[in-house]
Amino acid sequence: MDYDYTSCIEISKSAYRNNIKFIRTQVGPNVTISSVIKGNAYGHGIENTVKIAESVGIRHFSAFSTDEAIRVLKSTTKKSQIMIMGMVENQDLLYLIENGISFYVFELDRLSEAIAASKKLGKKAMIHVELETGFHRTGFEWAEREVLLKLLKDNREHLRFSGLCTHYAGAESVSNSVRTQDQIKHYNDFKNWLNSNDIHFERYHTACSAATFSYPETIMDMVRIGIAQYGFWP
């Protein structure tokens, strides 16, 4: 069936390249820029965005869910890294581990299931441990730290500590400045506690688009850039 569309969107590769170049000037040469492609790449199309992003040097993508991650996997021609920030069903874990897709763990059930899947496959699960720092949505609470530490230490051979992360609530608004500063402090306290207990991660990442530009102290090993890659302020 043919459809007559009354509107379309055109993505300019040169404009996208310029946006990434500008973001690079803000974060420096050694920080990984992860292209966030949740919500069908903010409506621009995952497949389109992966192709354009890789053509300008992006090699890391952040998806919300397993189905989005699979679309990135099928679209990449550069063997880019893929990370899932949100929805993962336990039955998806074997597929993710087998295909080298990393994912957030933010509660004990997912961490335990990831360990079990890793043992079954004989391959390490690539995990990003998310900390609850004041957003009050997902993440390990400070009160859970001892249980978390024991699970991580006891299962080192089954886990690859790919990242330690958090998300800042409303970092684009100056009215949330105090809360954001509190979150930054809480993240650093949690990070330092884990490090002091011999748990270290490949990447430390907390900054979304808004935090990248408003709170440069949140620019660590990687920034997760969503709407800003298209030239919009969050």
NORQUIBEL-V493244 format. One record per residue. PSI is psi in whole degrees, 0 to 359 (999 if undefined). Layout:
PSI / PSI
This chain:
134 / 144 / 142 / 113 / 139 / 353 / 161 / 166 / 135 / 126 / 122 / 116 / 321 / 322 / 319 / 316 / 317 / 322 / 314 / 321 / 320 / 314 / 321 / 323 / 333 / 328 / 345 / 170 / 342 / 3 / 132 / 130 / 115 / 124 / 116 / 121 / 27 / 159 / 45 / 46 / 50 / 34 / 359 / 352 / 120 / 313 / 318 / 313 / 318 / 315 / 313 / 317 / 315 / 329 / 341 / 14 / 359 / 135 / 18 / 134 / 140 / 117 / 164 / 324 / 170 / 317 / 324 / 319 / 321 / 322 / 322 / 314 / 320 / 342 / 333 / 139 / 4 / 13 / 43 / 153 / 145 / 134 / 136 / 125 / 345 / 253 / 118 / 123 / 148 / 328 / 348 / 345 / 320 / 317 / 315 / 315 / 316 / 324 / 10 / 30 / 125 / 162 / 154 / 142 / 127 / 7 / 164 / 326 / 311 / 320 / 315 / 318 / 324 / 320 / 316 / 317 / 321 / 316 / 320 / 321 / 336 / 30 / 139 / 139 / 131 / 105 / 147 / 115 / 118 / 133 / 141 / 113 / 3 / 358 / 334 / 47 / 291 / 159 / 156 / 131 / 155 / 323 / 342 / 4 / 323 / 319 / 316 / 312 / 315 / 316 / 318 / 315 / 318 / 345 / 30 / 322 / 348 / 356 / 141 / 118 / 82 / 329 / 157 / 122 / 169 / 175 / 135 / 133 / 116 / 38 / 345 / 348 / 130 / 337 / 342 / 13 / 316 / 316 / 318 / 317 / 321 / 320 / 318 / 315 / 317 / 319 / 312 / 322 / 315 / 315 / 312 / 324 / 316 / 316 / 320 / 341 / 23 / 31 / 114 / 151 / 154 / 322 / 141 / 122 / 131 / 340 / 125 / 188 / 309 / 315 / 325 / 317 / 331 / 334 / 80 / 339 / 347 / 355 / 106 / 244 / 339 / 146 / 143 / 102 / 116 / 261 / 334 / 336 / 340 / 7 / 13 / 142 / 136 / 999
